[in-house]
Amino acid sequence: MKTILVSGSSSGIGFAICEESKKQGHNVIGISRNINSRATELGIRSYSVDVTNQNQINELVNNLTSGNITIDILINNAGLLIKDKFRDTTDDTFKKVYDVNVFGLANLTRALLPIINTDGQVINISSIGGVNTSKKFPGLSAYASSKGALITLTEVLAEEYRSRPRFNCLALGSVKTKMLAEAFPGYEAKIMPDEMAKQILDFAFDQNNTRNGEIITLDKGNLE
Ligand SMILES: NC(=O)c1ccc[n+]([C@@H]2O[C@H](COP(=O)([O-])OP(=O)(O)OC[C@H]3O[C@@H](n4cnc5c(N)ncnc54)[C@H](OP(=O)(O)O)[C@@H]3O)[C@@H](O)[C@H]2O)c1
């Protein structure tokens, strides 16, 4: 049994990861601004944390530390997508998106590292849109570039921490969630959150997995 902490646990892929890892018998901690009541019913230890708020992050770490909790796997899944034409994309748009997808993720990771086991793993959830030379979609200048930054951040941390813990990045294709529906109304993703959650957990809990600093694409039919 492992202890897994998932950010962005209130909905979509993050909630599905929590639900599936709980089913598999792991200790599950979920954080997001909203607390999903179903998560609490399932026994997922849920904390209301805004990853852009350093005080809330510190309070979370204090809570975990005082309960002697250490983490085997951190899944940085919380994300924000704002879609807009580049000419209408302001500094404020870029800041909002980077605050969650890059700075929030970096600050949460830095604060949690002292309680992440050295044989553990940090998995960053990026997007196929952030991968070099992938097909890009108009309107995602802030979002896709933030996901590209996350890929590079993963590679740097993998070098810096030398596998103690390991850092990897999963670049996802489209999944049927609120985020996708709001950005691309009417588009039918070929994969549901629970299917994606299983793929993510197969990677996370693979005992033979010694990968570090890798960017792995999990894409079953991207937007065309
Ligand atoms: N769906 C796709 O097609 C797709 C494709 C590629 C990559 N991804 C990535 O997969 C991840 C999950 O996305 P999703 O599709 O499941 O979207 P979603 O249903 O909108 O879920 C996003 C999650 O992030 C949390 N979140 C947002 N801002 C936060 C903040 N400031 N602090 C803490 N939590 C925050 C939200 O919770 P609260 O609002 O309660 O805080 C929510 O639980 C994201 O990183 C996304 O970029 C998704």
The ligand as an SDF file (V2000), in Angstrom:
LIG
                    3D

 48 52  0  0  0  0  0  0  0  0999 V2000
   -9.1610   16.8450  -20.2160 N   0  0  0  0  0  0  0  0  0  0  0  0
   -8.2210   16.8520  -21.1560 C   0  0  0  0  0  0  0  0  0  0  0  0
   -8.5070   16.6610  -22.3570 O   0  0  0  0  0  0  0  0  0  0  0  0
   -6.7690   17.0770  -20.7720 C   0  0  0  0  0  0  0  0  0  0  0  0
   -5.8030   16.8930  -21.7870 C   0  0  0  0  0  0  0  0  0  0  0  0
   -4.4670   17.0960  -21.4630 C   0  0  0  0  0  0  0  0  0  0  0  0
   -4.1070   17.4400  -20.1780 C   0  0  0  0  0  0  0  0  0  0  0  0
   -5.0710   17.6140  -19.2170 N   0  0  0  0  0  0  0  0  0  0  0  0
   -4.6340   17.9990  -17.8830 C   0  0  0  0  0  0  0  0  0  0  0  0
   -5.1830   17.1160  -16.9230 O   0  0  0  0  0  0  0  0  0  0  0  0
   -5.3300   17.7910  -15.6770 C   0  0  0  0  0  0  0  0  0  0  0  0
   -6.7500   17.6040  -15.1360 C   0  0  0  0  0  0  0  0  0  0  0  0
   -7.6610   18.2340  -16.0310 O   0  0  0  0  0  0  0  0  0  0  0  0
   -9.2120   17.8320  -16.1740 P   0  0  0  0  0  0  0  0  0  0  0  0
   -9.4760   17.7140  -17.6090 O   0  0  0  0  0  0  0  0  0  0  0  0
   -9.5280   16.7220  -15.2460 O   0  0  0  0  0  0  0  0  0  0  0  0
   -9.8790   19.2060  -15.7270 O   0  0  0  0  0  0  0  0  0  0  0  0
  -10.9530   19.6010  -14.5910 P   0  0  0  0  0  0  0  0  0  0  0  0
  -12.0480   18.6160  -14.5150 O   0  0  0  0  0  0  0  0  0  0  0  0
  -11.2660   21.0290  -14.8990 O   0  0  0  0  0  0  0  0  0  0  0  0
  -10.0960   19.4960  -13.2480 O   0  0  0  0  0  0  0  0  0  0  0  0
   -9.1420   20.4470  -12.9010 C   0  0  0  0  0  0  0  0  0  0  0  0
   -8.8230   20.2310  -11.4290 C   0  0  0  0  0  0  0  0  0  0  0  0
   -7.8200   21.1940  -11.0640 O   0  0  0  0  0  0  0  0  0  0  0  0
   -8.2230   21.8090   -9.8540 C   0  0  0  0  0  0  0  0  0  0  0  0
   -7.6840   23.1670   -9.7570 N   0  0  0  0  0  0  0  0  0  0  0  0
   -7.7870   24.1790  -10.6450 C   0  0  0  0  0  0  0  0  0  0  0  0
   -7.2280   25.2910  -10.1580 N   0  0  0  0  0  0  0  0  0  0  0  0
   -6.7500   24.9620   -8.9220 C   0  0  0  0  0  0  0  0  0  0  0  0
   -6.0750   25.6900   -7.9100 C   0  0  0  0  0  0  0  0  0  0  0  0
   -5.7850   26.9890   -8.0540 N   0  0  0  0  0  0  0  0  0  0  0  0
   -5.7310   25.0420   -6.7640 N   0  0  0  0  0  0  0  0  0  0  0  0
   -6.0390   23.7390   -6.5890 C   0  0  0  0  0  0  0  0  0  0  0  0
   -6.6810   23.0000   -7.5140 N   0  0  0  0  0  0  0  0  0  0  0  0
   -7.0310   23.6160   -8.6650 C   0  0  0  0  0  0  0  0  0  0  0  0
   -9.7610   21.8370   -9.9260 C   0  0  0  0  0  0  0  0  0  0  0  0
  -10.3340   21.8750   -8.6180 O   0  0  0  0  0  0  0  0  0  0  0  0
  -10.9850   23.1570   -7.9120 P   0  0  0  0  0  0  0  0  0  0  0  0
  -11.6660   23.9720   -8.9820 O   0  0  0  0  0  0  0  0  0  0  0  0
  -11.8980   22.5530   -6.9060 O   0  0  0  0  0  0  0  0  0  0  0  0
   -9.8300   23.8560   -7.2870 O   0  0  0  0  0  0  0  0  0  0  0  0
  -10.0320   20.4590  -10.5320 C   0  0  0  0  0  0  0  0  0  0  0  0
  -10.0850   19.4750   -9.5200 O   0  0  0  0  0  0  0  0  0  0  0  0
   -4.9830   19.2650  -15.9480 C   0  0  0  0  0  0  0  0  0  0  0  0
   -3.6570   19.5360  -15.5440 O   0  0  0  0  0  0  0  0  0  0  0  0
   -5.1120   19.3700  -17.4610 C   0  0  0  0  0  0  0  0  0  0  0  0
   -4.3190   20.4050  -17.9950 O   0  0  0  0  0  0  0  0  0  0  0  0
   -6.3940   17.4340  -19.4960 C   0  0  0  0  0  0  0  0  0  0  0  0
  1  2  1  0
  2  3  2  0
  2  4  1  0
  4  5  1  0
  4 48  2  0
  5  6  2  0
  6  7  1  0
  7  8  2  0
  8  9  1  0
  8 48  1  0
  9 10  1  0
  9 46  1  0
 10 11  1  0
 11 12  1  0
 11 44  1  0
 12 13  1  0
 13 14  1  0
 14 15  2  0
 14 16  1  0
 14 17  1  0
 17 18  1  0
 18 19  2  0
 18 20  1  0
 18 21  1  0
 21 22  1  0
 22 23  1  0
 23 24  1  0
 23 42  1  0
 24 25  1  0
 25 26  1  0
 25 36  1  0
 26 27  1  0
 26 35  1  0
 27 28  2  0
 28 29  1  0
 29 30  1  0
 29 35  2  0
 30 31  1  0
 30 32  2  0
 32 33  1  0
 33 34  2  0
 34 35  1  0
 36 37  1  0
 36 42  1  0
 37 38  1  0
 38 39  2  0
 38 40  1  0
 38 41  1  0
 42 43  1  0
 44 45  1  0
 44 46  1  0
 46 47  1  0
M  CHG  2   8   1  16  -1
M  END
$$$$
